Amino acid sequence: MNTVGEPRRLGVPGPEARLRFETEPRKRGAGPGRRLLVLDGEPAFELSSWCGTCQFLFRRLEGANQTLSLEATQERLAGRLSDLDDDILDAFGSLLPEGDYLPSLLRVEPRLVTPGQEGDYFSGEQVAAWGLDAFWGLPEHPRTPYYRTFETVVDDAAHLYEFVVPMVPPSWNEPERVAEYVEQLGRGVVPTAVAVSTLDLCQPALDLHSTDYHGHWGLTHFLLDGHHKLAAAASAGAPVQLLSLLALGESLAEPADHRRLATLRSQPRLPRGTRQAG
């Protein structure tokens, strides 16, 4: 069961936010600066370009070196939330810049993916749409393992891809804590993780290098709390719950696209090339 709430105002003034979105200044003779997710003043992830025709992207940078768990919320996140919890939303909102966020409670079954290996979006579906990077002759690289959780058909011309991206690599997790969560999952406990999210709509400008030309809706959840939970769920093949705060003003999407998420996220999981029944 997924719950998508109504947009709400959360966050603190930009300079006070531990995690915020920024765009690097334009350099003389160059295009727009990188679109970034910044943690404690240091670039943590490079995001998709504002142009909308470049490849969808999340790329880990040196500033992604810590998690953002909040001690006061740990007990309540140890199990399944029954609804959108105002106290937890406000607590994690205090880490983020003031803005409009769409809160959602999602059921996810994470699958850990290593770039360049089986199931990697960047060397699979993205290359099919954009081809290899024209200069490097290689796929884009996120510089981090990540979790694939869901995908479905948007329409005949577009597909939704969902990712959960850890702030630190799964190899940094404490094995003992992961094992504890595996044991709990085996007893039917469904814990809750928390993420700040973006929805980026990207599509190649021309069908020149595509074997599968289509628009990509990239729903990316940057994990704030729950790194051990996601690792355990991926190991055990079990579901967890994800509390997502979608940053509406920082996504490459329109309000009408945001409103479609509840419907899209309630559809069956459908890999690219599969048509929805009916």
C-alpha positions, -999 to 999 in steps of 0.1 A, spaced: 0 0 0 14 34 -10 2 68 4 8 100 -14 -1 131 6 -7 167 -4 22 192 -9 33 209 22 57 236 32 87 223 51 123 232 58 145 260 72 161 291 56 186 279 29 218 288 48 206 268 78 198 236 59 223 208 61 211 194 27 202 218 -1 201 221 -39 224 245 -57 236 253 -92 272 262 -98 278 296 -114 281 297 -151 317 299 -163 328 323 -190 322 307 -225 306 276 -209 271 263 -204 252 264 -171 270 251 -140 263 217 -125 231 211 -107 241 198 -73 228 183 -40 250 198 -13 256 184 22 271 206 49 283 230 22 301 203 1 289 190 -32 275 155 -25 258 146 -58 257 159 -93 222 158 -107 206 158 -142 213 189 -163 186 216 -164 184 212 -202 161 182 -200 176 166 -231 209 153 -215 210 120 -198 193 115 -165 220 115 -137 229 111 -101 266 110 -96 282 107 -61 308 134 -53 333 137 -24 308 154 -1 285 124 1 303 110 32 278 107 60 242 98 67 216 121 83 198 99 108 180 116 137 181 100 171 147 113 181 129 94 153 147 60 155 121 43 176 92 53 155 110 44 123 119 9 136 86 -4 122 60 5 96 44 39 98 6 37 94 3 72 79 23 103 71 37 114 106 38 152 110 64 150 137 88 129 116 81 151 85 89 182 105 120 166 120 136 157 87 122 189 71 146 207 95 175 193 75 162 207 42 158 241 26 124 258 29 102 248 0 72 227 -11 76 190 -6 53 161 -16 53 135 11 48 98 3 49 65 21 60 39 -4 65 1 -3 98 -7 -19 116 -40 -26 152 -28 -32 176 -46 -55 213 -36 -51 230 -27 -84 267 -21 -91 274 2 -120 284 -17 -151 270 -49 -139 237 -67 -145 207 -45 -140 226 -12 -142 203 15 -156 232 36 -168 247 9 -190 214 -5 -200 182 15 -205 200 48 -206 225 37 -234 195 23 -253 180 58 -253 210 81 -256 238 59 -268 273 61 -253 288 94 -242 300 111 -274 334 121 -259 343 93 -235 326 65 -255 313 51 -222 280 50 -203 274 76 -176 287 64 -142 270 72 -109 301 64 -88 281 45 -63 262 13 -59 224 21 -57 191 4 -54 165 -2 -81 130 -4 -66 103 1 -91 95 10 -127 64 13 -148 49 26 -180 40 63 -181 26 62 -216 36 51 -251 64 76 -251 78 75 -216 88 52 -187 92 57 -150 124 45 -133 128 46 -95 160 46 -76 171 47 -39 206 63 -36 226 59 -4 245 88 9 274 65 17 282 32 -1 266 0 13 302 -13 19 303 13 48 274 -3 66 280 -22 98 275 -59 91 261 -66 126 233 -40 122 224 -53 87 222 -88 102 199 -75 129 175 -60 103 176 -92 82 165 -111 113 137 -86 120 125 -87 84 124 -125 86 99 -121 115 77 -99 94 88 -65 107 87 -38 81 109 -8 91 108 27 76 136 46 58 135 83 49 147 101 18 146 135 0 136 129 -36 136 145 -70 116 137 -102 136 145 -133 120 142 -168 147 137 -195 145 128 -232 170 128 -260 166 158 -283 169 137 -314 166 100 -322 201 96 -335 218 70 -313 188 53 -298 178 17 -300 149 25 -276 139 62 -280 117 73 -251 113 98 -223 128 88 -189 110 98 -157 138 94 -131 124 93 -95 154 94 -72 153 90 -35 185 102 -17 186 82 15 187 103 47 180 75 72 178 37 67 210 27 51 212 -6 71 175 -12 65 178 -10 27 209 -32 27 191 -58 48 160 -57 26 181 -62 -5 199 -91 11 167 -108 23 145 -100 -7 120 -83 16 101 -51 14 107 -20 35 87 13 38 102 45 24 90 80 36 98 102 6 99 140 6 98 150 -30 114 185 -35 89 200 -59 108 232 -67 140 213 -73 127 187 -97 128 188 -135 91 183 -138 58 202 -139 30 203 -113 9 181 -136 37 155 -136 39 155 -98 2 149 -96 5 118 -118 29 101 -94 2 87 -71 -14 69 -100 19 58 -116 32 45 -82 0 24 -77 5 6 -111 21 -28 -113 58 -30 -117 63 -31 -155 98 -33 -171 104 -13 -203 88 -29 -233 59 -43 -212 24 -29 -219 -1 -24 -191 -31 -46 -194 -63 -28 -204 
